Amino acid sequence: MTLQPTDLPALRKWIRQRQTAHRERGATAGNIYFVVLFIAIVGGMLHKQLAVIFWPAHPNASELAGLALLLTGVGAIFLALRRLGPLGLSRPAASFLLTAPVSRRRLLAPSLRLATLAAALVGALFGLAITGHVAYRPMPGGLAAALLIGSALAGIVLMLLALATQAARTWAPWADRLAGVVLAAGLAGFVVDSAVHAPRAGTDWPIRTAGLAAGALAVLVVALMTVSVIRLGRTPNERILESAQTAGTLLDSAFGVEPSFVAEMIERRYWAKRELHSVRLWTRVPALVAQDILLALRRPRRLLWTVGSAALPALLAHSQAWVLGAAVLLGGMFAAGASTANVRTDAANPVLLRLLGLDSRQAVSQRIWVPAVLATIWSTLALGVLQALGDLPSGQWWVVGLVLGPVGATAAIRKARVGFVRNDTMSFDTQMGVSISPGPLFKAIFGPDALLLGLPTLLQIAQGHPMTWTFVVVQAVVGGFGARAYIAGTTAHDRVELTNNY
């Protein structure tokens, strides 16, 4: 039997008609009208704030900060494109068209156009932000146009590199690691810029050089785009299905207001690509503690990023003091969250706890140890860096980090035990006539609310008081007794379930 090629436009039209058969005639036009009106209203409300972000009245960043923003943008855009595909298909197209005898190039062409447009827009926004914060004023219109066009073309180049990485099988992990290094270098540049007085940009920006660079990028984009279109059909099916799953999960998470869908997808995808071998747990520590240690050691890259992020609070050194204190407490919670995946698993399905004969109080008491150690290490490093840079009042503030471990661990454990978003709670009406469901708000609050145990540290930093040993003892007592009260109040010896029903 000879397979005849399928008319792809007709097949797309047939699927599109079946997808929209249940809609009213004006539903699509109404959705477009709503999106356009929403963008116009939000833009009218926030145009001043957006102008400050992308084009402030006066340049306020040094050349080092501009270079750091450039590296951060390159690494972040590339990694985001890699996580999203960049090529992908909708769920119906991935189910029916990917296995059909259709032209792979024509099938993926719409996704390529959309990815190109999105990359150009994001690149232009990053270029506008860098120019607005670093470049001198007033800037010639020709130079601004050349920089903006060059930024958009650079975004397209990153998209094409991500496209080549998506089709590759051998060097794709190395490209992701290199992008991670570039992103880390950009963040480190911001930290260094906050600690030193880097020079500001001068006025000798040659317009001709910027134009030539934009022209060279345009030639490179044309060449790479030609090669990419020719090799478009060589993208493996599993990579396209993976990007389709990512897009579908993001849409489900946004529609259902459930961020845990994305977290679960990331966890499953990470462990599906790992080759693990059986390892005997440590017998000198409780079983759940040994399991948490094993989980943390099997993700060394995450531990490295967690330790490196201890320098990020230095970026807020010039902000208000209470913002700096809140950043230290939130950072401790996120650092402790690097080892709470097992808590989420136990909360969703406590079968392991039943097999081990452990109740909820024993489980949480054991699960809190590794997060407490991570939060202690992170808080000690963060406060030590801030103290070394002179951004805190007098005193050995790194000692305070040694007693902040229970605070971050309690907040991380509480956040991990929260189940799905409760969309069945009664909504309330705002003054603008919009009904808001409190379910997503409650889930966002539960976890960070436990950071109130770090209120003594927050007040000490916000008021600019020096570090005293009395304050350290007070924080240690509040954090320790607060963690103990949380475990006693939310667990029991006669039940196994860990999920917090709010």
VODO-509211 format. One record per residue (C-alpha): residue number from 1; residue in three letters; z, x negated, y negated. Coordinates in steps of 0.02 Angstrom, whole numbers, plus 50000, padded with zeros to 5 digits. Last residue first. Example, Ala and Ser with C-alpha at 12.3 -4.5 7.8 and 13.67 -1.06 7.14 Angstrom:
// residues 2
[node 2,SER,[50357,49316,50053]] [node 1,ALA,[50390,49385,50225]] 
// end
This chain:
// residues 502
[node 502,TYR,[52739,50347,48726]] [node 501,ASN,[52736,50322,48913]] [node 500,ASN,[52776,50137,48938]] [node 499,THR,[52701,50080,49102]] [node 498,LEU,[52816,49977,49213]] [node 497,GLU,[52836,50089,49366]] [node 496,VAL,[52956,50024,49499]] [node 495,ARG,[53105,50141,49487]] [node 494,ASP,[53289,50146,49538]] [node 493,HIS,[53349,49981,49463]] [node 492,ALA,[53296,50031,49288]] [node 491,THR,[53184,49970,49148]] [node 490,THR,[53155,50012,48964]] [node 489,GLY,[53332,50000,48894]] [node 488,ALA,[53395,49853,48996]] [node 487,ILE,[53239,49748,48967]] [node 486,TYR,[53236,49788,48781]] [node 485,ALA,[53423,49755,48764]] [node 484,ARG,[53402,49582,48843]] [node 483,ALA,[53258,49540,48727]] [node 482,GLY,[53360,49597,48577]] [node 481,PHE,[53513,49501,48635]] [node 480,GLY,[53412,49340,48646]] [node 479,GLY,[53314,49364,48485]] [node 478,VAL,[53462,49420,48381]] [node 477,VAL,[53576,49284,48449]] [node 476,ALA,[53447,49146,48427]] [node 475,GLN,[53403,49206,48253]] [node 474,VAL,[53586,49207,48201]] [node 473,VAL,[53614,49034,48275]] [node 472,VAL,[53463,48965,48182]] [node 471,PHE,[53523,49046,48019]] [node 470,THR,[53693,48964,48039]] [node 469,TRP,[53606,48799,48071]] [node 468,THR,[53523,48808,47901]] [node 467,MET,[53340,48808,47852]] [node 466,PRO,[53311,48815,47666]] [node 465,HIS,[53287,48983,47578]] [node 464,GLY,[53115,49027,47513]] [node 463,GLN,[53147,49215,47513]] [node 462,ALA,[52996,49252,47624]] [node 461,ILE,[53037,49108,47743]] [node 460,GLN,[53218,49162,47772]] [node 459,LEU,[53171,49346,47776]] [node 458,LEU,[53039,49318,47910]] [node 457,THR,[53154,49208,48012]] [node 456,PRO,[53294,49338,48007]] [node 455,LEU,[53168,49476,48048]] [node 454,GLY,[53113,49395,48211]] [node 453,LEU,[53183,49538,48316]] [node 452,LEU,[53072,49650,48210]] [node 451,LEU,[52932,49572,48312]] [node 450,ALA,[52963,49714,48436]] [node 449,ASP,[52854,49825,48324]] [node 448,PRO,[52708,49710,48364]] [node 447,GLY,[52709,49776,48542]] [node 446,PHE,[52688,49962,48514]] [node 445,ILE,[52603,49981,48346]] [node 444,ALA,[52421,49973,48405]] [node 443,LYS,[52458,50095,48546]] [node 442,PHE,[52541,50215,48426]] [node 441,LEU,[52394,50210,48307]] [node 440,PRO,[52270,50240,48448]] [node 439,GLY,[52367,50396,48500]] [node 438,PRO,[52402,50463,48325]] [node 437,SER,[52240,50564,48321]] [node 436,ILE,[52175,50581,48145]] [node 435,SER,[52102,50741,48069]] [node 434,VAL,[52009,50715,47906]] [node 433,GLY,[52033,50834,47760]] [node 432,MET,[52051,50697,47630]] [node 431,GLN,[52239,50733,47616]] [node 430,THR,[52258,50689,47799]] [node 429,ASP,[52270,50810,47945]] [node 428,PHE,[52375,50773,48099]] [node 427,SER,[52325,50758,48281]] [node 426,MET,[52432,50819,48425]] [node 425,THR,[52439,50695,48567]] [node 424,ASP,[52313,50714,48708]] [node 423,ASN,[52218,50556,48661]] [node 422,ARG,[52357,50449,48733]] [node 421,VAL,[52278,50277,48736]] [node 420,PHE,[52293,50196,48906]] [node 419,GLY,[52451,50109,48962]] [node 418,VAL,[52573,50005,48860]] [node 417,ARG,[52656,49875,48971]] [node 416,ALA,[52555,49730,48899]] [node 415,LYS,[52614,49768,48722]] [node 414,ARG,[52797,49771,48774]] [node 413,ILE,[52774,49607,48868]] [node 412,ALA,[52692,49525,48716]] [node 411,ALA,[52827,49586,48595]] [node 410,THR,[52967,49530,48710]] [node 409,ALA,[52885,49360,48737]] [node 408,GLY,[52860,49331,48550]] [node 407,VAL,[53043,49368,48511]] [node 406,PRO,[53114,49279,48664]] [node 405,GLY,[53022,49118,48613]] [node 404,LEU,[53083,49118,48432]] [node 403,VAL,[53236,49010,48471]] [node 402,LEU,[53145,48844,48495]] [node 401,GLY,[53030,48883,48348]] [node 400,VAL,[53181,48877,48233]] [node 399,VAL,[53206,48694,48280]] [node 398,TRP,[53032,48657,48209]] [node 397,TRP,[53102,48710,48041]] [node 396,GLN,[53199,48550,48014]] [node 395,GLY,[53252,48587,47835]] [node 394,SER,[53180,48606,47662]] [node 393,PRO,[53072,48756,47620]] [node 392,LEU,[52904,48775,47707]] [node 391,ASP,[52726,48723,47660]] [node 390,GLY,[52765,48536,47655]] [node 389,LEU,[52622,48488,47771]] [node 388,ALA,[52744,48417,47900]] [node 387,GLN,[52848,48577,47892]] [node 386,LEU,[52695,48686,47920]] [node 385,VAL,[52643,48579,48068]] [node 384,GLY,[52819,48586,48142]] [node 383,LEU,[52826,48774,48115]] [node 382,ALA,[52666,48796,48214]] [node 381,LEU,[52715,48672,48351]] [node 380,THR,[52885,48752,48378]] [node 379,SER,[52811,48928,48374]] [node 378,TRP,[52679,48882,48503]] [node 377,ILE,[52800,48797,48622]] [node 376,THR,[52926,48939,48611]] [node 375,ALA,[52792,49073,48633]] [node 374,LEU,[52725,48985,48788]] [node 373,VAL,[52900,48967,48862]] [node 372,ALA,[52942,49149,48826]] [node 371,PRO,[52777,49206,48902]] [node 370,VAL,[52823,49109,49061]] [node 369,TRP,[52998,49185,49074]] [node 368,ILE,[52961,49368,49035]] [node 367,ARG,[52884,49411,49203]] [node 366,GLN,[53046,49377,49297]] [node 365,SER,[53155,49496,49197]] [node 364,VAL,[53011,49620,49190]] [node 363,ALA,[52999,49625,49380]] [node 362,GLN,[53187,49629,49412]] [node 361,ARG,[53207,49775,49293]] [node 360,SER,[53057,49868,49365]] [node 359,ASP,[53117,49859,49544]] [node 358,LEU,[53066,49726,49669]] [node 357,GLY,[53041,49754,49855]] [node 356,LEU,[52900,49627,49868]] [node 355,LEU,[52779,49756,49936]] [node 354,ARG,[52835,49882,49806]] [node 353,LEU,[52809,49756,49665]] [node 352,LEU,[52635,49716,49730]] [node 351,VAL,[52590,49902,49732]] [node 350,PRO,[52637,49922,49549]] [node 349,ASN,[52462,49977,49496]] [node 348,ALA,[52426,49994,49310]] [node 347,ALA,[52591,49922,49251]] [node 346,ASP,[52584,49783,49380]] [node 345,THR,[52408,49735,49326]] [node 344,ARG,[52457,49737,49142]] [node 343,VAL,[52606,49627,49182]] [node 342,ASN,[52496,49508,49281]] [node 341,ALA,[52384,49486,49129]] [node 340,THR,[52537,49437,49026]] [node 339,SER,[52508,49248,49027]] [node 338,ALA,[52407,49219,48867]] [node 337,GLY,[52507,49359,48784]] [node 336,ALA,[52645,49235,48744]] [node 335,ALA,[52526,49145,48626]] [node 334,PHE,[52477,49311,48546]] [node 333,MET,[52661,49355,48516]] [node 332,GLY,[52700,49183,48445]] [node 331,GLY,[52551,49198,48328]] [node 330,LEU,[52614,49365,48267]] [node 329,LEU,[52783,49288,48222]] [node 328,VAL,[52705,49138,48134]] [node 327,ALA,[52582,49249,48041]] [node 326,ALA,[52724,49362,47982]] [node 325,GLY,[52813,49211,47907]] [node 324,LEU,[52656,49154,47816]] [node 323,VAL,[52625,49329,47749]] [node 322,TRP,[52807,49337,47690]] [node 321,ALA,[52781,49177,47591]] [node 320,GLN,[52632,49241,47493]] [node 319,SER,[52471,49150,47524]] [node 318,HIS,[52439,48966,47487]] [node 317,ALA,[52499,48909,47659]] [node 316,LEU,[52393,49041,47746]] [node 315,LEU,[52273,48915,47823]] [node 314,ALA,[52426,48820,47889]] [node 313,PRO,[52454,48968,48006]] [node 312,LEU,[52302,48901,48105]] [node 311,ALA,[52385,48741,48167]] [node 310,ALA,[52464,48824,48319]] [node 309,SER,[52289,48880,48370]] [node 308,GLY,[52265,48715,48461]] [node 307,VAL,[52402,48757,48587]] [node 306,THR,[52325,48927,48626]] [node 305,TRP,[52150,48855,48636]] [node 304,LEU,[52210,48726,48762]] [node 303,LEU,[52302,48858,48863]] [node 302,ARG,[52144,48963,48868]] [node 301,ARG,[52044,48814,48928]] [node 300,PRO,[52173,48779,49063]] [node 299,ARG,[52152,48950,49145]] [node 298,ARG,[52208,48917,49324]] [node 297,LEU,[52369,48841,49259]] [node 296,ALA,[52418,49003,49173]] [node 295,LEU,[52387,49108,49329]] [node 294,LEU,[52487,48986,49437]] [node 293,ILE,[52633,48991,49315]] [node 292,ASP,[52628,49181,49314]] [node 291,GLN,[52630,49185,49505]] [node 290,ALA,[52777,49064,49511]] [node 289,VAL,[52873,49176,49390]] [node 288,LEU,[52832,49327,49497]] [node 287,ALA,[52897,49241,49655]] [node 286,PRO,[53060,49177,49581]] [node 285,VAL,[53073,48987,49558]] [node 284,ARG,[53107,48849,49683]] [node 283,THR,[52981,48919,49807]] [node 282,TRP,[52827,48870,49709]] [node 281,LEU,[52678,48971,49767]] [node 280,ARG,[52565,48905,49903]] [node 279,VAL,[52386,48893,49845]] [node 278,SER,[52237,48983,49919]] [node 277,HIS,[52073,48926,49846]] [node 276,LEU,[51980,48998,49698]] [node 275,GLU,[51796,48987,49653]] [node 274,ARG,[51783,49068,49483]] [node 273,LYS,[51640,49176,49421]] [node 272,ALA,[51720,49342,49470]] [node 271,TRP,[51882,49285,49387]] [node 270,TYR,[51803,49280,49215]] [node 269,ARG,[51704,49440,49235]] [node 268,ARG,[51856,49537,49291]] [node 267,GLU,[51963,49475,49147]] [node 266,ILE,[51829,49507,49016]] [node 265,MET,[51796,49682,49083]] [node 264,GLU,[51982,49722,49083]] [node 263,ALA,[52000,49666,48902]] [node 262,VAL,[51849,49769,48850]] [node 261,PHE,[51913,49928,48934]] [node 260,SER,[52087,49894,48863]] [node 259,PRO,[52019,49925,48688]] [node 258,GLU,[52022,50115,48717]] [node 257,VAL,[51962,50219,48568]] [node 256,GLY,[51862,50328,48690]] [node 255,PHE,[51699,50312,48594]] [node 254,ALA,[51732,50132,48540]] [node 253,SER,[51785,50076,48715]] [node 252,ASP,[51642,50168,48796]] [node 251,LEU,[51519,50089,48675]] [node 250,LEU,[51590,49916,48707]] [node 249,THR,[51585,49946,48895]] [node 248,GLY,[51403,50001,48886]] [node 247,ALA,[51352,49848,48784]] [node 246,THR,[51441,49732,48905]] [node 245,GLN,[51367,49818,49058]] [node 244,ALA,[51193,49802,48984]] [node 243,SER,[51228,49617,48949]] [node 242,GLU,[51277,49591,49131]] [node 241,LEU,[51125,49688,49193]] [node 240,ILE,[51013,49574,49091]] [node 239,ARG,[51098,49418,49159]] [node 238,GLU,[51086,49484,49338]] [node 237,ASN,[50901,49519,49317]] [node 236,PRO,[50862,49338,49275]] [node 235,THR,[50764,49305,49113]] [node 234,ARG,[50593,49240,49165]] [node 233,GLY,[50497,49383,49085]] [node 232,LEU,[50530,49320,48910]] [node 231,ARG,[50448,49151,48940]] [node 230,ILE,[50296,49188,48832]] [node 229,VAL,[50401,49280,48704]] [node 228,SER,[50525,49136,48696]] [node 227,VAL,[50388,49004,48674]] [node 226,THR,[50313,49100,48529]] [node 225,MET,[50484,49131,48452]] [node 224,LEU,[50525,48945,48465]] [node 223,ALA,[50366,48895,48373]] [node 222,VAL,[50381,49030,48240]] [node 221,VAL,[50566,48992,48213]] [node 220,LEU,[50531,48805,48197]] [node 219,VAL,[50397,48836,48067]] [node 218,ALA,[50516,48948,47969]] [node 217,LEU,[50655,48819,47983]] [node 216,ALA,[50539,48687,47909]] [node 215,GLY,[50497,48805,47766]] [node 214,ALA,[50681,48838,47731]] [node 213,ALA,[50715,48651,47731]] [node 212,LEU,[50568,48621,47613]] [node 211,GLY,[50634,48754,47495]] [node 210,ALA,[50809,48682,47497]] [node 209,THR,[50739,48509,47462]] [node 208,ARG,[50635,48574,47317]] [node 207,ILE,[50782,48664,47238]] [node 206,PRO,[50884,48504,47229]] [node 205,TRP,[51071,48538,47223]] [node 204,ASP,[51143,48416,47096]] [node 203,THR,[51276,48528,47019]] [node 202,GLY,[51424,48463,47117]] [node 201,ALA,[51525,48547,47254]] [node 200,ARG,[51713,48531,47247]] [node 199,PRO,[51807,48380,47311]] [node 198,ALA,[51938,48397,47450]] [node 197,HIS,[52120,48404,47399]] [node 196,VAL,[52207,48388,47566]] [node 195,ALA,[52314,48501,47677]] [node 194,SER,[52217,48665,47663]] [node 193,ASP,[52054,48571,47690]] [node 192,VAL,[52122,48492,47848]] [node 191,VAL,[52164,48665,47918]] [node 190,PHE,[51993,48733,47871]] [node 189,GLY,[51909,48584,47953]] [node 188,ALA,[52008,48614,48111]] [node 187,LEU,[51937,48790,48117]] [node 186,GLY,[51761,48721,48101]] [node 185,ALA,[51792,48588,48234]] [node 184,ALA,[51857,48723,48352]] [node 183,LEU,[51698,48825,48327]] [node 182,VAL,[51590,48672,48360]] [node 181,VAL,[51690,48632,48518]] [node 180,GLY,[51669,48812,48577]] [node 179,ALA,[51482,48801,48545]] [node 178,LEU,[51476,48642,48650]] [node 177,ARG,[51571,48729,48791]] [node 176,ASP,[51448,48874,48787]] [node 175,ALA,[51300,48755,48793]] [node 174,TRP,[51380,48664,48940]] [node 173,PRO,[51403,48828,49034]] [node 172,ALA,[51216,48870,49008]] [node 171,TRP,[51155,48700,49070]] [node 170,THR,[51114,48748,49250]] [node 169,ARG,[51057,48928,49259]] [node 168,ALA,[50952,48954,49103]] [node 167,ALA,[50883,49125,49052]] [node 166,GLN,[51036,49166,48945]] [node 165,THR,[51036,48991,48872]] [node 164,ALA,[50857,49014,48812]] [node 163,LEU,[50908,49176,48729]] [node 162,ALA,[51060,49092,48651]] [node 161,LEU,[50944,48960,48579]] [node 160,LEU,[50830,49099,48514]] [node 159,MET,[50979,49186,48433]] [node 158,LEU,[51037,49023,48353]] [node 157,VAL,[50863,48997,48282]] [node 156,ILE,[50865,49176,48214]] [node 155,GLY,[51029,49142,48125]] [node 154,ALA,[50955,48984,48050]] [node 153,LEU,[50810,49089,47985]] [node 152,ALA,[50931,49205,47897]] [node 151,SER,[51024,49057,47823]] [node 150,GLY,[50860,48977,47764]] [node 149,ILE,[50810,49139,47679]] [node 148,LEU,[50976,49147,47587]] [node 147,LEU,[50971,48963,47539]] [node 146,ALA,[50791,48977,47475]] [node 145,ALA,[50832,49135,47376]] [node 144,ALA,[50984,49054,47295]] [node 143,LEU,[50883,48900,47249]] [node 142,GLY,[50743,49004,47173]] [node 141,GLY,[50866,49110,47074]] [node 140,PRO,[50946,48959,46993]] [node 139,MET,[51135,48952,47016]] [node 138,PRO,[51254,48982,46872]] [node 137,ARG,[51371,48929,46942]] [node 136,TYR,[51407,48795,47073]] [node 135,ALA,[51400,48826,47259]] [node 134,VAL,[51554,48837,47370]] [node 133,HIS,[51621,49015,47383]] [node 132,GLY,[51461,49113,47348]] [node 131,THR,[51348,48993,47441]] [node 130,ILE,[51455,48996,47598]] [node 129,ALA,[51473,49186,47591]] [node 128,LEU,[51286,49213,47563]] [node 127,GLY,[51244,49096,47707]] [node 126,PHE,[51363,49191,47821]] [node 125,LEU,[51285,49356,47768]] [node 124,ALA,[51108,49288,47793]] [node 123,GLY,[51153,49228,47967]] [node 122,VAL,[51224,49398,48012]] [node 121,LEU,[51066,49486,47950]] [node 120,ALA,[50948,49364,48037]] [node 119,ALA,[51045,49379,48200]] [node 118,ALA,[51041,49570,48192]] [node 117,LEU,[50853,49575,48159]] [node 116,THR,[50815,49451,48298]] [node 115,ALA,[50927,49544,48421]] [node 114,LEU,[50840,49709,48380]] [node 113,ARG,[50667,49632,48402]] [node 112,LEU,[50716,49551,48566]] [node 111,SER,[50789,49714,48631]] [node 110,PRO,[50626,49804,48589]] [node 109,ALA,[50525,49666,48680]] [node 108,LEU,[50626,49672,48841]] [node 107,LEU,[50519,49802,48933]] [node 106,ARG,[50357,49738,48859]] [node 105,ARG,[50394,49563,48926]] [node 104,ARG,[50456,49628,49094]] [node 103,SER,[50292,49721,49120]] [node 102,VAL,[50329,49869,49232]] [node 101,PRO,[50341,49886,49420]] [node 100,ALA,[50511,49972,49414]] [node 99,THR,[50673,49880,49453]] [node 98,LEU,[50723,49855,49272]] [node 97,LEU,[50656,50025,49221]] [node 96,PHE,[50769,50146,49313]] [node 95,SER,[50949,50083,49310]] [node 94,ALA,[50937,49955,49170]] [node 93,ALA,[50836,50076,49065]] [node 92,PRO,[50963,50215,49092]] [node 91,ARG,[51109,50098,49051]] [node 90,SER,[51029,50028,48895]] [node 89,LEU,[50950,49858,48904]] [node 88,GLY,[51001,49684,48853]] [node 87,LEU,[50942,49524,48776]] [node 86,PRO,[51072,49425,48676]] [node 85,GLY,[51161,49446,48795]] [node 84,LEU,[51314,49514,48707]] [node 83,ARG,[51431,49374,48759]] [node 82,ARG,[51300,49242,48722]] [node 81,LEU,[51262,49318,48553]] [node 80,ALA,[51447,49315,48509]] [node 79,LEU,[51461,49134,48567]] [node 78,PHE,[51312,49082,48459]] [node 77,ILE,[51374,49177,48307]] [node 76,ALA,[51551,49106,48323]] [node 75,GLY,[51495,48925,48344]] [node 74,VAL,[51371,48927,48201]] [node 73,GLY,[51486,49025,48086]] [node 72,THR,[51634,48911,48118]] [node 71,LEU,[51527,48758,48087]] [node 70,LEU,[51463,48830,47923]] [node 69,LEU,[51637,48887,47869]] [node 68,ALA,[51703,48711,47902]] [node 67,LEU,[51560,48635,47801]] [node 66,GLY,[51599,48753,47658]] [node 65,ALA,[51784,48712,47670]] [node 64,LEU,[51742,48527,47661]] [node 63,GLU,[51631,48557,47510]] [node 62,SER,[51776,48639,47423]] [node 61,ALA,[51811,48824,47401]] [node 60,ASN,[51846,48936,47251]] [node 59,PRO,[51676,48968,47173]] [node 58,HIS,[51697,49090,47028]] [node 57,ALA,[51668,49278,47018]] [node 56,PRO,[51674,49293,47206]] [node 55,TRP,[51515,49319,47309]] [node 54,PHE,[51541,49361,47494]] [node 53,ILE,[51724,49411,47507]] [node 52,VAL,[51751,49457,47324]] [node 51,ALA,[51593,49563,47325]] [node 50,LEU,[51654,49652,47482]] [node 49,GLN,[51816,49699,47395]] [node 48,LYS,[51720,49765,47245]] [node 47,HIS,[51597,49862,47355]] [node 46,LEU,[51738,49944,47453]] [node 45,MET,[51732,50126,47397]] [node 44,GLY,[51547,50135,47359]] [node 43,GLY,[51504,50043,47518]] [node 42,VAL,[51614,50161,47618]] [node 41,ILE,[51526,50312,47542]] [node 40,ALA,[51350,50242,47563]] [node 39,ILE,[51382,50183,47742]] [node 38,PHE,[51452,50354,47788]] [node 37,LEU,[51305,50445,47706]] [node 36,VAL,[51180,50339,47803]] [node 35,VAL,[51273,50365,47967]] [node 34,PHE,[51294,50552,47939]] [node 33,TYR,[51110,50576,47894]] [node 32,ILE,[51056,50482,48049]] [node 31,ASN,[51169,50590,48157]] [node 30,GLY,[51102,50748,48075]] [node 29,ALA,[50923,50695,48106]] [node 28,THR,[50964,50668,48289]] [node 27,ALA,[51053,50835,48305]] [node 26,GLY,[50920,50936,48214]] [node 25,ARG,[50829,51003,48366]] [node 24,GLU,[50985,51031,48467]] [node 23,ARG,[51027,50908,48602]] [node 22,HIS,[51026,50939,48789]] [node 21,ALA,[50848,50876,48813]] [node 20,THR,[50888,50713,48724]] [node 19,GLN,[50904,50603,48878]] [node 18,ARG,[50762,50689,48969]] [node 17,GLN,[50647,50664,48821]] [node 16,ARG,[50695,50481,48807]] [node 15,ILE,[50663,50456,48993]] [node 14,TRP,[50488,50530,48978]] [node 13,LYS,[50449,50432,48820]] [node 12,ARG,[50502,50270,48904]] [node 11,LEU,[50391,50310,49053]] [node 10,ALA,[50243,50347,48940]] [node 9,PRO,[50268,50185,48845]] [node 8,LEU,[50283,50087,49010]] [node 7,ASP,[50126,50151,49096]] [node 6,THR,[50169,50089,49270]] [node 5,PRO,[50066,49958,49359]] [node 4,GLN,[49995,50018,49526]] [node 3,LEU,[50074,49956,49686]] [node 2,THR,[49952,49933,49829]] [node 1,MET,[50000,50000,50000]] 
// end
